[in-house]
Amino acid sequence: MIHFESDYTSGAHPKVLERLVATNCEHTAGYGCDDYTAHAKELIRKAINCDDAEVMFLVGGTQTNATAIDGILARHEGVLAAESGHIAVHESGAIEASGHKVLTLPHHDGKVRADDVEHFITEFYADETYQHMVAPGMLYISQPTEYGTIYTHAELKELSEVCHRHDIPMYIDGARMGYALAAEGADFTLEDIARLADVFYIGGTKLGTLFGEALVVTNRALLKNLFPLVKQHGALLAKGRLLGVQFEAMFTDGLYFEIGRKAVEQALRIREAFRAAGHEVVIESPTNQQFFHLSNDVIDRLRETVSFNYWGPRGATHSIVRFVTGWSTTKEDVDKLIETL
């Protein structure tokens, strides 16, 4: 069986695992108060060119989103997000469970537009009864989006400007950030992300760690008491060194960026193979997620030897499916898929 169902179905990248094994028997302080974690934070600050950024390691993406968004918002505020956004669709109401509403905006291939953000906020405060409603307190976007698309530098800049004009922060979910950075046509850097976003996270779970996300706060006024906030959300790992060691490995010798490049390279081979075989590419994703509209007969035959997911419910005759590459995807895996096609 060849696996393309997700980018976190395999374990850790060998270099990450090697560092975990090499440090396994050491005794260090808990809760991320160790030298490995401190060094990992410095490596990330260097990568984003922001010496005073706060960096905190958490275990998973939903946990990170819920903790950060709850900490940023006032009790009467909600978070603006694309109607297709992860927090609006696939986080089981984690944001709502913290007492905050997800205020959805139209999406355009997974992305929100600055004009729609501007319109929502302007119309909200133009209503004389606005104090009876949930106020837009921040903007959530993901880079890349749930559809594998990416925001350009210009789009990020426009969104950032709208947010700052209305005095709300912009938060970027970077669960797959490494693939966005390696995407076709990507005209932004991690440094740009840090400059334009107030808070964001660098995903590890989907890019080669066993688990872990790096929450980065460049606007430190937003989350002044991050450590106790993380603990209140049950998100403070006692063996915090395990997170620090993994991110130290990821940001040593460019491993994080290398993983992204290799996975995207194989994903684009998959896209072109399906197109060459006469199948419909649903969206021109430049990242490691690829979506196709296939007949159910083709799907059933493929699934005899290839593992991938439906994107939504199975249709009567045709369905949309998703293929995903990751650190463990090899050229040989894709060669076998192409041969099967």
Secondary structure, DSSP 8 states (H G I E B T S, - for coil): -EE-S-SSSS---HHHHHHHHHTTT----STT-SHHHHHHHHHHHHHHT-TT-EEEEES-HHHHHHHHHHHHS-TTEEEEEETTSHHHHSSTTHHHHTT--EEEE--BTTB--HHHHHHHHHHHHHSTTGGGS-EEEEEEEESS-TTS----HHHHHHHHHHHHHTT--EEEE-TTHHHHHTSTT----HHHHHHH-SEEEEE-GGGTSSS-EEEEESSTTS-TTHHHHHHHTT---TTTHHHHHHHHHHTSTTHHHHHHHHHHHHHHHHHHHHHHTT-EESS---SSEEEEEEEHHHHHHHTTTEE-EESSS--SSEEEEEEE--TT--HHHHHHHHHH-
